[in-house]
Amino acid sequence: MVDVTIQGPDVLFSVQGLHKLWALKSQLLIPRSHIRSVRQDADVLKGWWKGWRAPGTHIPGLLAAGTFYHEDKRIFWDMHNAENALIIDLEHDEYNQLIVEVADPAAVLALLAPAE
């Protein structure tokens, strides 16, 4: 599970509980301007293959956490329950994509929505 908060021009993704151990990372600080889109997409989350772990933990059907390389993308995963997962596409960042489970996907979607 990941907690998402806004810190000035950045977004802090804090990995919670034992997921820190599995993901081998406790937080990510991403400039808000690097976020291209945020969505829920069950099709992306299907299947057991998440990519090459480097480093991370993957138990098919149960947990994906850490850094994975898939189709020329560097992706950070922290997901146990796909129903609460968000896919965050990034540009100009160390990761191309974040796929994270959050407590309230609707609230995080609203939090990260572009200001109009």
Buried (B, 14 or more C-beta within 10 A) or exposed (E): BBBBEEEEEBBBBBBBEEBBEBBBBEEBEBEBEBBBEBEBEEEEBEEEEBBEBEEBBBEEEEBBBBBBBBEEEBBBBBBBEBEBBBBBBBEEBEBBBBBBBBEEBEEBBEBBEEEE
